């Protein structure tokens, strides 16, 4: 048995349509693609809900102690458990010349609070926490026509605007709604410490209490969630582990096996006739495995393109992780068709030639 002759015979069957490669390649795309898209959609939904939990303020916790040490609060934002932390206290209100009858609330905030805002609320892309000036909520910015880099004229002088952040009315504490944030050094005492904890970890609560100043008469610091309407916690790992479509790789493998088996089961008359003509079974097996591998590779390319397009279209920042999950399903489904082809070839018997002939389509 020469390998060149095996390749030549496999190629002839492909180009002449004897192998019906197009039909079975599309069948594999449909079967594996259904499992891949089902699981990818589930993963996307979980991750999108996680993003909504974060941007909705569900991951932000507030330590209200009225004696928060600003430096300690900012410091815990650099730990492994807490993603960001910043302190806040009332500032000196201002009056905009454009709204002389309205007093605008000002909050003094430590530098770490801007990291909390970035993690929990949409921030204008031109915002810069290192630039001099104040940050303003989006609703107030819209009212006064402010953008990062513009100036707010007030009764006490002009204020540079270095950032704009959203603070929607989505169930979150209205603490920072319709206000200005004035960055101040972290030294001194503040009334609250806002922390972004992601992934959510109950072990972070003792660490939050570290932000309470040593010299304080306040013995009952209070911990609360910025947006309790989002739920108390969101465990991404658990939801992904227990997702109902976790069976997708196995389903794709079985589907690939069935399609590969069916591709050769429909050609049993041809296989039995070749065996009757004394062609070695290993020779036939190689021919059919090569043919199956060819149309399986074509299906894999189509499925990969679909997965790339779909995962990019989700808009998730970590779409490539979803794409890798889709690739694992595609790989599971495209490794088994040649095995199915081998099984069909191995179970075809020459002595059943007349039976195959009588029952041909």
C-alpha positions as CSV (number, residue, x, y, z in Angstrom):
1,X,0.0,0.0,0.0
2,X,1.6,3.3,-1.2
3,X,0.7,6.4,0.6
4,X,0.6,8.3,-2.7
5,X,-2.1,6.0,-4.0
6,X,-4.1,6.5,-0.9
7,X,-3.9,10.3,-1.3
8,X,-4.8,10.0,-4.9
9,X,-7.9,8.0,-4.3
10,X,-9.0,10.2,-1.4
11,X,-8.6,13.3,-3.6
12,X,-10.6,11.7,-6.5
13,X,-13.5,10.9,-4.2
14,X,-13.4,14.5,-2.9
15,X,-13.3,16.3,-6.2
16,X,-15.9,14.0,-7.9
17,X,-18.4,14.4,-5.0
18,X,-18.4,10.7,-4.2
19,X,-17.6,11.5,-0.5
20,X,-20.4,14.1,-0.3
21,X,-17.9,16.2,1.6
22,X,-19.9,19.4,1.3
23,X,-23.1,17.9,2.8
24,X,-21.3,16.4,5.8
25,X,-19.1,19.4,6.3
26,X,-22.2,21.6,6.6
27,X,-23.8,19.0,8.8
28,X,-20.8,19.2,11.1
29,X,-21.0,23.0,11.1
30,X,-24.6,22.9,12.1
31,X,-24.3,20.3,14.8
32,X,-21.1,21.6,16.4
33,X,-22.1,25.2,15.8
34,X,-25.3,24.8,17.7
35,X,-23.5,23.5,20.8
36,X,-20.8,26.2,20.4
37,X,-23.3,29.1,20.1
38,X,-25.4,27.8,22.9
39,X,-22.5,27.7,25.3
40,X,-21.0,30.9,24.1
41,X,-24.3,32.7,24.5
42,X,-24.5,31.4,28.1
43,X,-20.9,32.5,28.9
44,X,-21.5,35.9,27.3
45,X,-24.7,36.4,29.4
46,X,-22.9,35.6,32.7
47,X,-20.0,37.9,31.8
48,X,-22.3,40.7,30.7
49,X,-24.2,40.4,34.0
50,X,-20.9,40.5,35.9
51,X,-20.0,43.8,34.0
52,X,-23.4,45.2,34.8
53,X,-22.9,44.2,38.5
54,X,-19.6,46.1,38.5
55,X,-20.7,49.2,36.6
56,X,-24.0,49.3,38.5
57,X,-22.1,49.7,41.8
58,X,-22.9,46.3,43.1
59,X,-19.2,45.6,43.8
60,X,-18.7,48.9,45.6
61,X,-19.0,48.8,49.5
62,X,-19.1,51.8,51.7
63,X,-17.5,52.1,55.1
64,X,-19.3,54.8,57.0
65,X,-17.4,55.6,60.2
66,X,-17.2,59.4,60.3
67,X,-13.5,58.9,61.2
68,X,-12.0,57.3,58.2
69,X,-8.2,57.7,57.8
70,X,-7.7,58.8,54.2
71,X,-4.3,57.3,53.8
72,X,-5.4,53.9,55.2
73,X,-8.5,54.0,52.9
74,X,-6.4,54.6,49.8
75,X,-3.8,52.0,50.9
76,X,-6.3,49.1,51.1
77,X,-7.1,49.8,47.5
78,X,-3.7,48.3,46.6
79,X,-4.3,44.9,48.2
80,X,-5.1,41.6,46.4
81,X,-8.7,41.5,47.6
82,X,-9.8,45.2,47.1
83,X,-9.4,46.5,43.5
84,X,-9.7,50.2,44.4
85,X,-10.5,52.4,47.4
86,X,-11.0,56.1,48.1
87,X,-12.2,58.3,50.9
88,X,-14.8,61.1,50.8
89,X,-16.0,64.0,53.0
90,X,-18.1,67.1,52.5
91,X,-16.4,70.0,50.8
92,X,-17.2,73.7,50.4
93,X,-20.4,74.1,48.2
94,X,-20.2,76.4,45.2
95,X,-22.7,78.4,43.1
96,X,-22.4,78.3,39.4
97,X,-23.0,81.7,37.7
98,X,-25.2,79.9,35.1
99,X,-27.4,78.7,38.0
100,X,-27.2,81.4,40.7
101,X,-30.2,80.1,42.6
102,X,-28.8,76.6,43.0
103,X,-26.0,75.5,45.3
104,X,-23.8,72.7,44.0
105,X,-22.6,70.1,46.4
106,X,-18.8,69.5,46.5
107,X,-17.1,66.4,47.9
108,X,-13.5,66.3,48.9
109,X,-12.1,63.0,47.7
110,X,-8.8,61.2,47.9
111,X,-7.0,60.1,44.6
112,X,-8.1,56.5,45.1
113,X,-11.8,57.4,44.7
114,X,-11.3,58.0,41.0
115,X,-10.2,54.4,40.5
116,X,-13.5,53.4,42.3
117,X,-15.4,55.5,39.9
118,X,-13.7,54.1,36.9
119,X,-14.6,50.6,38.0
120,X,-18.2,51.3,39.0
121,X,-19.6,54.0,36.7
122,X,-19.1,55.0,33.1
123,X,-16.4,57.7,32.9
124,X,-15.9,60.1,30.0
125,X,-13.0,58.8,27.9
126,X,-11.2,62.2,28.2
127,X,-11.3,62.3,32.0
128,X,-7.9,62.5,33.7
129,X,-7.5,61.9,37.4
130,X,-4.0,63.3,37.4
131,X,-4.9,66.7,35.8
132,X,-5.7,69.6,38.1
133,X,-9.4,70.4,38.5
134,X,-12.6,68.8,39.7
135,X,-14.8,65.9,38.4
136,X,-18.4,66.5,37.7
137,X,-21.4,64.1,37.4
138,X,-22.7,63.6,33.9
139,X,-26.2,65.0,34.7
140,X,-24.7,68.2,36.1
141,X,-22.2,68.4,33.2
142,X,-25.1,68.1,30.7
143,X,-27.0,70.9,32.5
144,X,-24.0,73.3,32.5
145,X,-22.5,72.1,29.2
146,X,-19.3,70.9,30.8
147,X,-16.7,68.4,29.4
148,X,-13.2,67.4,30.5
149,X,-11.0,70.4,29.9
150,X,-13.7,73.0,30.2
151,X,-14.1,75.6,32.9
152,X,-17.0,76.1,35.4
153,X,-17.6,79.8,36.3
154,X,-18.7,80.1,40.0
155,X,-19.3,82.9,42.4
156,X,-16.0,82.2,44.1
157,X,-13.9,81.7,41.0
158,X,-13.3,79.5,38.0
159,X,-13.0,75.8,38.4
160,X,-11.3,73.6,35.8
161,X,-13.1,70.4,35.0
162,X,-10.8,67.4,34.6
163,X,-13.3,64.6,34.5
164,X,-17.0,63.6,33.9
165,X,-18.5,60.5,35.4
166,X,-22.0,59.0,35.3
167,X,-24.0,58.4,38.4
168,X,-27.3,57.0,37.1
169,X,-30.4,56.6,39.2
170,X,-30.3,52.8,39.0
171,X,-30.8,52.0,42.7
172,X,-27.4,53.1,43.9
173,X,-26.8,55.5,46.8
174,X,-27.4,59.1,45.6
175,X,-24.3,60.2,47.5
176,X,-22.5,61.6,44.5
177,X,-25.4,62.5,42.4
178,X,-25.4,66.1,40.9
179,X,-22.2,67.1,42.5
180,X,-18.5,68.0,42.1
181,X,-15.6,66.0,43.3
182,X,-12.5,68.0,44.5
183,X,-9.3,65.9,44.7
184,X,-7.4,66.5,48.0
185,X,-4.4,64.8,49.6
186,X,-5.2,61.5,51.4
187,X,-4.0,62.9,54.8
188,X,-6.6,63.8,57.3
189,X,-10.0,62.4,58.4
190,X,-12.9,61.6,56.1
191,X,-16.4,60.3,56.7
192,X,-16.6,57.4,54.3
193,X,-14.4,55.0,52.5
194,X,-15.6,53.6,49.2
195,X,-14.1,50.3,48.0
196,X,-14.4,48.3,44.8
197,X,-14.2,44.6,45.6
198,X,-14.0,42.3,42.6
199,X,-14.3,39.4,42.6
200,X,-16.7,39.8,45.5
201,X,-15.0,38.5,48.6
202,X,-16.6,38.5,52.1
203,X,-13.1,38.2,53.6
204,X,-12.6,41.9,52.6
205,X,-14.9,43.2,55.4
206,X,-12.2,42.9,58.1
207,X,-9.8,44.7,55.8
208,X,-12.3,47.6,55.3
209,X,-12.3,48.3,59.0
210,X,-8.5,49.0,58.8
211,X,-9.5,52.3,57.2
212,X,-11.0,53.5,60.5
213,X,-8.7,55.9,62.3
214,X,-7.0,54.8,65.5
215,X,-8.0,57.9,67.5
216,X,-11.8,57.7,67.3
217,X,-14.8,57.6,69.5
218,X,-16.9,56.0,66.8
219,X,-17.1,52.3,67.8
220,X,-19.8,51.3,65.4
221,X,-18.6,51.7,61.8
222,X,-21.3,50.7,59.3
223,X,-20.7,48.7,56.1
224,X,-23.2,49.0,53.2
225,X,-23.4,48.2,49.5
226,X,-23.5,51.1,47.1
227,X,-26.2,49.5,45.0
228,X,-28.1,46.8,46.9
229,X,-30.6,46.3,44.1
230,X,-27.9,44.4,42.2
231,X,-27.9,41.7,44.7
232,X,-25.5,41.0,47.6
233,X,-22.9,39.1,45.5
234,X,-22.1,37.8,42.1
235,X,-20.0,34.7,41.9
236,X,-18.8,34.5,38.2
237,X,-16.8,31.3,38.8
238,X,-19.7,29.4,40.3
239,X,-22.2,30.6,37.6
240,X,-19.8,29.5,34.9
241,X,-19.1,26.2,36.5
242,X,-22.8,25.4,36.9
243,X,-24.0,26.8,33.6
244,X,-26.6,24.6,31.9
245,X,-24.6,24.4,28.7
246,X,-21.4,23.0,30.3
247,X,-22.1,19.8,28.4
248,X,-21.4,21.6,25.1
249,X,-17.9,20.1,24.5
250,X,-19.2,16.6,25.1
251,X,-22.2,17.2,22.9
252,X,-20.0,18.5,20.2
253,X,-17.7,15.4,20.4
254,X,-20.7,13.1,20.1
255,X,-22.1,15.1,17.2
256,X,-18.8,14.9,15.4
257,X,-18.6,11.2,16.0
258,X,-22.2,10.7,14.7
259,X,-21.6,12.8,11.6
260,X,-18.3,11.0,10.8
261,X,-19.9,7.6,11.3
262,X,-22.9,8.6,9.1
263,X,-20.6,9.8,6.3
264,X,-19.2,6.3,5.9
265,X,-22.3,4.3,6.9
266,X,-24.0,5.7,3.8
267,X,-21.2,4.2,1.7
268,X,-21.2,0.7,3.1
269,X,-22.0,-0.8,-0.2
270,X,-19.0,0.9,-1.7
271,X,-16.8,-0.3,1.2
272,X,-18.0,-3.9,1.1
273,X,-17.5,-4.0,-2.7
274,X,-13.9,-2.8,-2.3
275,X,-13.3,-5.5,0.3
276,X,-14.8,-8.0,-2.1
277,X,-12.3,-6.8,-4.7
278,X,-9.6,-7.7,-2.2
279,X,-8.6,-4.1,-1.3
280,X,-6.9,-4.1,2.1
281,X,-9.1,-2.7,4.9
282,X,-6.2,-0.5,6.2
283,X,-5.9,1.0,2.7
284,X,-9.6,1.8,2.7
285,X,-9.5,3.1,6.3
286,X,-6.7,5.6,5.4
287,X,-8.6,6.8,2.3
288,X,-11.8,7.4,4.3
289,X,-10.0,9.0,7.2
290,X,-8.2,11.4,4.9
291,X,-11.4,12.3,3.2
292,X,-13.2,12.9,6.5
293,X,-10.3,14.9,7.8
294,X,-10.4,17.1,4.7
295,X,-14.1,18.1,5.1
296,X,-13.7,18.3,8.9
297,X,-10.9,20.9,8.5
298,X,-13.2,22.9,6.2
299,X,-15.9,22.8,8.8
300,X,-13.4,23.8,11.5
301,X,-12.4,26.9,9.5
302,X,-16.0,27.9,9.1
303,X,-16.8,27.4,12.8
304,X,-13.7,29.4,13.9
305,X,-14.8,32.3,11.7
306,X,-18.3,32.2,13.1
307,X,-16.9,32.0,16.7
308,X,-14.6,35.0,16.1
309,X,-17.4,37.1,14.6
310,X,-19.9,36.3,17.3
311,X,-17.5,36.8,20.3
312,X,-16.2,40.1,18.9
313,X,-19.8,41.2,18.3
314,X,-20.6,40.7,22.1
315,X,-18.7,43.9,22.8
316,X,-17.1,42.4,25.9
317,X,-13.6,43.6,26.8
318,X,-12.6,40.0,27.4
319,X,-14.2,38.6,24.3
320,X,-11.0,36.7,23.5
321,X,-11.6,34.5,26.6
322,X,-15.1,33.6,25.3
323,X,-13.5,32.9,21.9
324,X,-11.1,30.4,23.5
325,X,-14.0,28.7,25.2
326,X,-15.7,28.4,21.7
327,X,-12.5,27.0,20.2
328,X,-12.4,24.3,22.8
329,X,-15.9,23.2,21.7
330,X,-14.9,23.4,18.1
331,X,-11.8,21.3,18.8
332,X,-14.0,18.7,20.6
333,X,-16.4,18.4,17.8
334,X,-13.8,18.3,15.0
335,X,-11.5,15.6,16.5
336,X,-14.1,12.9,16.5
337,X,-15.4,12.7,12.8
338,X,-12.3,10.7,11.7
339,X,-12.9,8.3,14.6
340,X,-16.5,7.9,13.5
341,X,-15.3,7.2,10.0
342,X,-12.9,4.5,11.3
343,X,-15.8,2.9,13.3
344,X,-18.0,2.8,10.2
345,X,-15.2,1.3,8.1
346,X,-14.3,-1.3,10.7
347,X,-17.9,-2.4,11.2
348,X,-18.6,-2.9,7.5
349,X,-18.4,-6.6,6.5
350,X,-17.8,-8.0,3.1
351,X,-20.2,-10.9,3.7
352,X,-23.0,-8.3,4.0
353,X,-22.4,-7.1,0.5
354,X,-25.7,-8.5,-0.9
355,X,-27.6,-7.1,2.1
356,X,-26.1,-3.6,1.5
357,X,-27.0,-3.9,-2.2
358,X,-30.6,-5.0,-1.5
359,X,-31.1,-2.1,1.0
360,X,-29.3,0.6,-1.0
361,X,-31.1,3.9,-1.3
